[in-house]
Amino acid sequence: MNLCLGLVFLFYLEPWLLNQASNEILIGASFDNLFASEINRGLPNYLKAMYSFHGLCMAIIGLLIIVYVQVTKMGTVLARNSILSVLLFVLTGAIYILYNFIPSSLFKIIIILQIILWSMSVFSSTLIEE
């Protein structure tokens, strides 16, 4: 999921519009007003760079998770607990940011899906016999 969302942020022409309503509430102005001001003429390029960097980081994290799972095959308790602990830390941080800074975001749906997937992974890992 992170890999896909990261690629969307990386290649979408105006990624700040994916969550436009929440972003405009957070900054207290519309993008049209922001971009209309002469002083902000470079703002779209800056936003594109920031969202691209964020998308690249998300895509890399997604790829690292895929490679880790592929290499370890989650065959040991240490491998399972390590990746699940890191993912719990990442999910907790994402939930904190989402609910404290952009509570009206549509990304809540993605976080809920990630929580469900993480919970299924935790449950499934308890069923694996050594």
C-alpha positions in Angstrom: 0.0 0.0 0.0 2.9 2.4 0.8 4.6 1.6 -2.4 1.4 2.4 -4.4 0.6 5.6 -2.5 4.3 6.7 -2.8 4.2 6.2 -6.5 1.1 8.3 -6.8 2.7 11.1 -4.8 5.8 10.8 -6.9 4.2 11.0 -10.3 0.9 12.9 -9.9 1.3 16.3 -11.4 -0.3 18.2 -8.5 -0.3 15.8 -5.6 -1.4 18.5 -3.1 -4.8 18.4 -4.8 -5.3 14.7 -3.8 -6.1 16.0 -0.3 -7.1 19.5 -1.3 -9.9 20.2 1.2 -7.9 19.0 4.2 -4.8 20.9 3.0 -6.7 24.1 2.6 -8.2 23.8 6.1 -4.8 23.2 7.5 -3.2 26.3 5.8 -6.3 28.5 6.2 -6.4 29.5 2.5 -7.3 28.1 -0.9 -4.5 27.1 -3.3 -6.0 29.5 -5.8 -5.4 32.4 -3.4 -1.9 31.1 -2.5 -0.8 30.7 -6.1 -2.3 34.0 -7.2 0.1 36.1 -5.0 3.3 37.1 -6.8 5.5 36.1 -3.8 4.2 32.5 -4.1 4.8 32.0 -7.8 7.3 29.2 -7.1 5.1 27.6 -4.5 3.7 24.9 -6.9 7.3 23.8 -7.8 8.2 23.7 -4.1 5.1 21.6 -3.3 5.8 19.3 -6.1 9.3 18.8 -4.9 8.2 18.1 -1.3 5.4 15.7 -2.3 7.8 13.9 -4.7 10.3 13.5 -2.0 7.6 12.2 0.4 6.4 9.9 -2.3 9.9 8.6 -3.0 10.4 7.9 0.8 7.1 6.0 0.9 7.9 4.0 -2.2 11.3 3.1 -0.7 9.8 2.1 2.6 7.3 -0.1 0.7 10.1 -1.7 -1.3 12.2 -2.3 1.8 9.3 -4.0 3.5 8.7 -6.2 0.4 12.4 -7.2 0.2 12.6 -7.9 3.9 9.6 -10.1 3.8 10.9 -11.8 0.6 14.4 -12.5 2.1 13.4 -13.6 5.6 10.2 -15.3 4.5 9.1 -14.2 8.0 10.4 -17.6 9.2 11.6 -16.6 12.6 9.9 -15.0 15.6 12.5 -12.3 15.5 11.9 -11.5 11.9 8.1 -11.3 12.4 8.3 -9.3 15.7 10.9 -6.9 14.2 8.9 -5.9 11.1 5.6 -5.8 13.0 7.1 -3.6 15.7 8.5 -1.2 13.1 5.2 -1.1 11.3 3.4 -0.4 14.5 5.7 2.5 15.2 5.1 3.9 11.7 1.3 3.5 12.0 1.3 5.2 15.4 3.2 8.2 14.0 0.9 8.4 10.9 -2.2 8.2 13.1 -0.9 11.0 15.4 -0.1 13.3 12.4 -3.3 12.5 10.6 -5.6 13.1 13.6 -3.7 16.1 15.0 -2.9 18.0 11.9 -5.3 16.9 9.1 -8.3 15.4 10.8 -10.6 16.0 7.9 -8.3 14.0 5.5 -9.6 11.3 3.3 -6.4 9.4 4.1 -8.2 8.1 7.3 -9.5 5.4 5.1 -6.0 4.3 4.1 -4.9 4.3 7.7 -7.9 2.2 8.7 -7.0 -0.3 6.0 -3.4 -0.4 7.1 -4.5 -1.0 10.7 -6.7 -3.9 9.6 -3.8 -5.3 7.5 -1.4 -4.9 10.4 -3.8 -6.6 12.8 -4.3 -9.5 10.3 -0.5 -9.9 10.1 -0.2 -10.0 13.9 -2.9 -12.6 14.1 -1.5 -14.7 11.3 2.0 -14.6 12.8 0.7 -16.2 15.9 -0.5 -19.1 13.8 2.9 -19.9 12.3 4.6 -22.8 13.8 8.4 -22.9 14.1 
